[in-house]
Amino acid sequence: MLSVHFVLFLIFGVVCVAGAVNLLVQRHPINSALSLVVVMGSLAVEYLLLGAEFVAAVQVIVYAGAIMVLFVFVIMLLNAGEEERTQGSRVAWLLGVPGMLLGSILIAWVVLNHSGTGAVAIGALPGPPKALGWLLFHDFLLPFEVTSILVLIAIMGAVVLAARPEKRES
Amino acid sequence: MVPLSYYLILGGILFACGVTGFLIKRNIITIFMSIELMLNGVNLSFVAFAAQWHALQGQVFVFFVMVVAAEAAVGLAIIISVYRTRETLNVDQVNLLKL
């Protein structure tokens, strides 16, 4: 009954959810950022279990690597301290946590009863870089090029926004 | 064999945690991290459905979502510029359009 696939899914799923909950509970942003790294690392293992090996590698390199380094860098640059609780955040706790539980239960109920999906074997759909690259540069060529322009604009926007405003001499 | 719905539920839980963090957090950087958490939950369901339907296109879409997540650079630049003008990261104190 308990296959290796199921045991691995369970372990890393629990780690993943624990990291996500820890992100919510921690007060200091740097602790939240490090638990987000845990979430992303265990999600990479889940991708590997589904066979998406290249996506798992990119998840580790781009998400857990590049993006989280950017977050940690900004947290340290701005010297962010612990967040203080305000009246608004207490109301949000009272409404947000039951809302999350309700939403999760609703999603789980719909998926379990009405999705009509089957079971997947370990490594169900191998995603080798060759096949993915062919799709990316053949079927999705136009979205790919548009995305590259989007990234270029984003880089320029980030540089303009983060640059120190130059002092005007009047 | 693991039922596909378990993967979808895991993605749904991550998404719900992201929504909750977006609501209850008061630090603007942590709110931004909650958005990344939501994107991760969506990515997991993309890969799970790709495995279910044997369609590699689902994994290609994960790349596009990751590229959009890399636009976090712009968001972080905005956060830096907000901090320069307001000297706070608390979203409750960022409530004026013009200083």
Interface residues (C-beta under 8 A of the other chain):
Chain A: S3 H5 F6 F9 G13 C16 V17 A20 V21 L23 L24 P29 S32 A33 L36 V39 M40 L43 E46 Y47 L49 L50 G51 A52 F54 V55 V58 Q59 V62 Y63 A66 I67 L70 F71 V74 I75 L77 L78 A80 E83 E84 R85 T86 G88 S89 A92 W93 L95 G96 V97 G99 M100 G103 S104 I107 A108 V111 L112 S115 T117 G118 A119 V120 A121 A124 L125 G127 A131 L132 L135 L136 D139 F140 P143 T147 L150 V151 A154 I155 G157 A158 V159 L161 A162
Chain B: M1 V2 P3 L4 S5 Y6 Y7 L8 I9 L10 G12 I13 L14 F15 A16 C17 G18 V19 T20 G21 L23 I24 K25 R26 N27 I29 T30 F32 M33 S34 E36 L37 N40 N43 L44 V47 A48 A50 A51 Q52 H54 L56 Q57 Q59 V60 V62 F63 F64 M66 V67 A69 A70 E71 A72 A73 V74 L76 A77 I78 I79 I80 S81 Y83 L89 N90 D92
